[in-house]
């Protein structure tokens, strides 16, 4: 397509961008352009073979952002992977497709976002995926292919039986919005080919032949352009390709789909943000909104690895992680037959559990004391409005007080799992010992941070200040410590799991020492997950919103943001399903207004 003017320009060819490109270009009368900073790697085996995604993290396919030093993590910086290739993070993520909970989505709606309740959102989410269960039942009617892996080892059943033995239910439908208990999370893997199913294969591939859709890769957006003739109107974008700066016009809309880090960055570079901050950088203000880049949320996560007693059917991924050539060759051979460890993520068996002890009077009393102490000691909201801070705290308090709502996310893995201090994955210890690991993340943190540019230069990514502010809200550390203590003292002691963990074996954390020991371990060993949301939050402007319920940027009628950045309260686990649902929901909103 030779045109330098389009109806819609979509800034970012990642998960949400490609969903919108597909859905909007279904109308042949609309000319649609997608602009992506990264390359087209649709034929790259590192993208398509599920087990190979970690090999992309050290390449140009990853934006490789870093946070500022985190006080809550003893001053450690953390790496922040984000996909810089066609398909975005859907091309390099860990494959788990965890739907947000009904209560979380309803909480978005209750902030003042009509049409974003679970009843409505779940219908949009179902348009994104098709899941064929082991019983051959099909759920959803979408393009993304999901697979619940065949249980060819004994770990998943051991996990479920242990969770059930502690009195928690086993969830039969992982996409129902009800996550209390143990469940098997599907992978975004094609059931037939065992290749990764992601935004490119599911959405872009079927639409690439459309004459009204253009996709530009290896193209860096510098800023959005505007006109002030009849109110502020987005007219297009300024971009750089091969060192040459040009502009391209949008006659209807510009839609920013660059993610929770790059979307607020682009808005600020374009003159939308805090007026005083933009002025200090020499950027002409277009729209004054101090909430751009604020409300950054993410899950703190830590791992506990247990040395195991080896047994038939209880194999682990440790040999593969140690780069054992025999194990790798066997796994690749099995993959050619669409079986084996390379056909799944290995992190499918999870549990979503409530605040430990909430079912007892003593536990409820302790929680009440924690909440009162923490809320009284909570930091001043800063740029977070008092009304949103109160709403956020009220929602989290309601979850913590419920015996059937999850505040802790537990993910099992048959192998050694741990993080280096900077957030990268640590290799297993040398030798031949095998491990079983549980990764614990705080499902609903109250800590909020920010992301802001420190330079008017589009190329100064190292001057981007990303501050998640982990554990800055005192309740976060207390709740996570309770879950960590439960993991070690109850879950790891539950049968049949306990029988497969060496009592005198190597463990990265052991119970005993009380909650202070758990807090110390979290500060030392926890890192940030890769689940960033909130920086262009969808809520009323006076509450701290950047976009309205139609995802329009306040102050500009034809500029929208559609990605994880608009999510005002982070879901309880990873974001893949949430982002697909947001994009499908937004596509319905946009098309209904044409």
N, C-alpha and C positions, 0 to 999 in steps of 0.2 A: 504494500500500500504506500503510494508516494505522497499522499496528502500530508501537509504540515498543519492541518486543523482537524480536530476530532470533536465528536459530541461529548464523550467522556474520556478523561485521562485518569488512569488508575496508577498511583504512585507507589510502587512496590509489587513485585511479582511473586509474593509469598503465598501463604495459606489463604488468607482472606481475599487478597488481590485477585488470585486466579479463580476463586469461586465467583466473585463479582464479574470478572471478565466473561466467564462462561454464561452466567445468567443474563447479564445485560445484552450481550451480543446475540442472544437467542432472537432478539428483534432485529431483522436484517436491515431495517431502516436506520439503525443507530451505529455510528462509527466509533469504535472503542480502541483505545491505545493503552497498553500496559508498559510501564517503564521499570526495569529492574537493574540494580547496580551490579549484580553478579552475573555469572555465566549460565548458559544452558547446559546442564549436565544430565539430561534425561537418559542418556545411554551409559552413564558412568556406573560400573558395578558397585562402587562404594556407596552410591545412593540406593541402588536397587536390591542388593543383597542385604537383608535385614541386619545381619551381624557386623557389617562393615562400617556402619555409620561413625564409630569413634575415630576411624582413620581420616575423617574429613575435618576434625576439630582443629588440627594444627595446620590447616591450609587456608587459602584465600576464599574458600567456601564458607568461612566463619568470620563474622565481623570482629570477633575476639575482643570484645569490650572488657574493661576492668572497672570494678567499683573503687571508690575512695576507701582508705582504711576504715574498718568498722570497729567502733568502740566495743560493741557487744560481742565481737569475735576477737577480743584481745588485740585490736589494732591491725588485724589481717586484711589485706585486699583480697578480693575474690574475682576470678575470671567469670565472664558472662557470655557464654556461647549464644550466637544468634545466626541463623542461616543467611548467608550472602550468596545466593544462587537461585535460579528459577525454582520455585516451590518453597523458598524460604526455609523456616525451621521445620516444616513438614517433611523436608528432605533429609534432615540430619537429627531428628529427635529420637527418643528412645522407644517409639512405636505405641506406647500404651494409650488406649482410647477410653478415658475415664470421664463419664458424663458429670456435669455439675449437679449438685443436689437440688431438689425442689425448693428447699428452704432458702438456699443462696440466691437462686434466680428470683424467687418471690421477693427477697429483700431488695434486689435491684429495682423491681417495680415499685415497691413501697417507698423508695427514695423520691419518687415523683416521675417515674418513667412508664407511662401507660403503654400497654401492649407488650411489655417485657416480662409478664408473669410466666410461671412454669407451663401453664396450660397452653399458652401461645408459643413460647420459645421451644418447647419440646416438639411441637409439630415441625418447626423449622429445622431443628436438629435431625429429626427423622428423615428429612429430605437429603441429608448429607451422606448417609451411610447405608450399607446393606450388610447385615450380619447373618451368616449362616452358622447356626449352632451345631455342636456335635450330633444333636438329635435331628438335624436337617431342617429345623424350623428357621424361617427367615424373618428377620426384623428390619424395619426401615425400608426405604425405597430409593436410596441415593446412590451416588456414583462411587463413593469411597468404599473399598472392600475391607471388611473386618473379619478376623479369624480368632476364635477361641482355640488355642492349640490342643492337639491330642495329648492326653496325659500319658507320655511314654516313660515316665518315672514315677516314683512314689512320693515325692516331696509335696505336690499340691494336695493330695488326700491327707497326708500327715498334717499339713497346715490347717486344712479345714476341720479335721477331727479335733485338733488342739483348740482352735477357736471355739468350736461347738462345745467342747468339754468345759470351757470357762463360762458357759451360759449364754453365749452370743449366737444369734441366728446366722444361717448361711443364705446369702442373697441369691436367688435364682436368676434374676434379670439385672445384669450389671448396668443397664441403660435406663432404668426406670425412674431415676431421680431419688430413690430410696436406698441409702448406702450403709445402713446400720448393720454391722457384722462382717463376716468373711465373704469374699467373692472372687471370682475369676474375671479379670479385666481382659477384654479382647485387644488384639494387636491390629494396627493398620497394615495388614499383610493380605495380599490376594490369596484366597483359598486355593485357587487352581495353580497359579504359577509360583507361589511362595515368594514373590517379589514384594518389596515395599509398595503399598498403595498410598499415594500422597497427592497433593494438589495438582502436580503435573500430569500424572497418569490418569487421575480420576476426572479432572476438570479441564485442564489445558489440552491434553491429547485429543479428546473428542471434538474440540472446537477450533483446532489449529487450521483447519481447511476453510473456515469461514472468511469470506472476502472482506467482511466488515470488522475484523479483529486483527490488530497489529501488536506485536510484542517486540520491544527493543531491550536487548540485554547489554551488559557491560556499559551501562549509561548512568551516570551519577546526576541526580537531581540537585540543583543548587538552591532553588527557591521557587515558591509559588508566586505568580505575578497577579496583580490586581488592578482594577479600575475603580475610581471613586466618582464617576459621572452620575450614576443614579444609585447612590449607596455603594457600599463596598461589594465588589463582585470579583470572584476569581476568574481570570481570563486565560490562564494556562500555566505553564511551568517553564523555568529556565533550567537547562541541563547542559552537562558536559560530556562529550563523546570524543574519545581520542584526542583530548587536549583542546578541543574547540567548543566554545560556548555558543549555544543556540537557544531559541525559544520555540515552543509549540503551543498552539491555541486550543482551548476547550470552549465549545459554544454552549454547552449545557452545564457540566459539573467537573470539578476536580475532586477525586476521592483519594485520600491519603490512607494507605494500607501498609505502612512501613514498620509497624510493631511498636511495642511499649517504650522502646528506647529511641528509635529513629523518628517516629511520628512527632513527638514533642520537639525533638531537635529540629526537624524541618519547619514546624510552625514558628519556632523562635527565629530561625534563620530568615523566615519570610516576613517577620515583623508582627507576629502574634504571640503575645506573652506579657510578662510583667514589664510595664513601661519603663520603670527605672532601670531594670536590668538590661533591657534592650538599648536604652540610651547610653548606658555605660560602655556598651560594646560598639557603639556607632551605628546601630541598626535603626532605620526609620520605622517607627511604630505604625502598624496598620490597625490592629485591634488590641486594646489594653485588657488583658485577662491574666491576673497573677496566679491563676490556678493551673496554667499550662505547665506540664512537667512535674506537678505536685501529686500527692496521693500514691506514690510508687509503693506497691505491695509485692511481697514474695514470701515463699515458705522457707523458714530455716529447716535444715535437714541434717541428721547425723546417722551414722551406721554403727551397728554392733555386729561383729563377726564372731562366730563360735566354731571352734575346731570340732569336727564330727567323728563319730565312729563309722568307719567305712562299711558298706553293705550293698548287696545286689539291689539294684533299682534306686539307689541313692547316690547316683553319680553327680558330680559337680562340674562347674565350668573352670575350675582352677587350672587344669592342664592347658586349656586354651588361653587363659589369661597369662600363663607363664610362657606362651609361645612355643609349646611343645609341638615339634614338627609332625610327629606321628598323630597326635590328637587333631591337629589342624587338617592334615590330609584326610583323616577319617571323616571329619565333620564336612569338609568340602565334597567328598565322595557321597556322603549321605544327602547333602543338599542337592546334588544333581538328580537324586531320586526323590526330592521334595520331602525329605525327612531330616531328623537330627536337630542339633542345637542351633544351627544357623537359620532355621525356619521360624524362630520365635524370639521374643525379647528375653524370656527367662524371668520376667518380673510380673507375671500374670496373677499370682496368688497374693492377694492383699487383704487387709482388714481396715475397716473404718470404725473406730471405737470411741465411745463416749469418755467423758472425764472419769478417770479411775476412782471408784468409790462412790459415785454419784447415787447409786441405788440404796445407799445406807444413810441413816440420819447423821452419823458421824461425818461421812463424806460430804454431805450437803452443807453441814455446819462449817467444815473446813473450807469449802469452796466459797461460801458467803464471806468468810473472814478474808480469804485471799482477794476476792473481788473488791471488798471495801478498802483494804489496804492498798491495793494496786491502783484503783481508780483515784484514790486520794493523792497518790504519789505520781500519777501520770503526768507527763510533760505538758506544758502549755501547747495548744494546737499549732501555733506558728501560722503558716499559711493555710493549714487545714481549718475550715470554719468550725466554730463551736457546735453548730447544729449538725454538721456531718459527723464530727467526732462523737457526739452523743448518740447519734443513730447507729454508728458503727459499733460502739461499746454495747449498746442495748441489744443489737443482733447477736454479738458474740456471747454476751451474758446469757441470752436465751438458749443458745446451743449448749453452753457449758452446764446449764441447769437441767438439761433434758437427758434422761437415761437412754434415749433412742436417737440422739443426734451426735454426729462424730466431731470430736475436737482433735483426734490424733489419727494420722494416716500411717499404716504399717505396711511395708512392702517387702515381701520375702524374695530371696535370691539364692539359688543353689551354687554358692561359690563365695570367695572372699570379696567383700565390698568395703571400701573405706575411701576417705577423701584426704588428699594432701591439704596443707594449710591454705593454699590459694584456691581451693575448690575443684582442682583437677582430680581425676580418679587415681587412686593409689594402686600399684600392682600388688598381688599377693606376696606374702613372705617367700623367700627362696626355700627350696626343699620340696617335699612331697606331701605335706599335710594338706588336708582338704577342709573346706569350711562351708558353713551355712550362715547367711547374713540376713539381718532385718534392718531396713532403712526406716527411720522414724522421721516424719515431718509434722510440724505444727499446722493443722489444717486451716485454722482461721486466725492468723496473727493480727494484732492490733497495731503493731509498729508500722509506721508509714515514713517514706523517704521522698526523694525527688531525683529528677534528672534535668540538668540545664547545660546549655552551651556556655563555654568560657571564652569563645572567640567568634568573630563574625565570619571566619574562614570556613568554608564547607569541608576543607581537607583536614581540619584540625580535630580529628576524632579523639586524639589523646588528650585534648583539652575539654572533653565532655565529662562533666562531673556527675557521676552516677552514685547516689548515696541511698541504698535501701534502708539504712538506719536500723539494722537488725537488732532485735531484743531491746529497743529503746522504750517500749511500753513494758512496765514491770510485770504485767500479768503474763506476757508471752513466755518468759523464762520459767515462771512458776508452773504454768500449765504443761510446758514441754518437759520439765523435770519430773512431774508426776507421771507422765506417759513413759518416760525413759525408765523410771524406777519400776513401773508396772511391767514393761517389756522384760527387764532383767529378772525381777523377783517373781513374776506370775506367768507371763507368756512362755518364757524360756524354761520354766519349771513344769509346764503343762504337758501331759501325755497325749499322744505318743511322741511329740516333738522332743521332749526331754531325753527320751531313751536314745536318741540319735546324736546328742550333743555330749561330748566328753566332759565329765564333771571336773576332771583335773586338767583339761586341755586349755589351749590358748584362747583367751577371750579379750576383746577390746574394751569391754566394760563389764563389771560384776556388781551385783547388788550388795548392799551393806555400805554403811557410811551415810545413809540417809539422803535427804533431798539436796543437801549442800554438795555432796559428792556428784550428784546428777547435774546440778547447775554448773559445777566446775567443768565436768566433761563436755557439756554442751558448749560452753564458752570456748573451750579448747579445740573441740573436734567438729562442731557444726559448721556448715557452709550454707550458702544460698542455693536453693533449687533454681531451675531455669524457667520460672513461672511468673514472669513480671506482668503486672496489670496496673491500671488506674491513672496513668499519667495524662490522659485526655478524657477524664471521667465523664460518663453519661449521667447527668443529674441536673437539677435546676441551677441556674447560674449563681444564685445567692447561696447555695449550699457548697459551691466549689466546683461546679460543672464547667466543662469545656465544650461539650456537645449536648444537644437536646435529645429527646427520645427518638427523633428521626436521624440522629447522628450528624446533624448540621452543626458546624462550628458557630457558636454564638457571635453574632455580628456580621456574618457572611452567609447569605441564603443558598449559595451554590457550592460551598466547600464542606465536605464531610470527612470524617475519620471513621474507619471501620477496621478494627483489629483488637488485640488484647488490651490496648491502651484505654479503650472506652469502658472497660469493665470496672465498676466502682468498688466492688468488694470481691476479693480474690476467691475463686472456688476452692474446694477442699483438697484438690490434687492437681495433677498436671493439666495443661490447658488445651491440648489438641482438640478434644471434642467441643470445648467451649468456643474456640475460635471458629471452627467450622459452623457451629450453630449460630454464632453472631453474624457471620458472613451470609448465611442463607436467610436469616431473619432480615438483615439489611437489604438483601437483594429484593425481597418481597416488598419492603417499604419503598425502595427506590422505584421499582417497576410499577407499583400502584399509583405513583404520582406522575407518571409520564403521560 
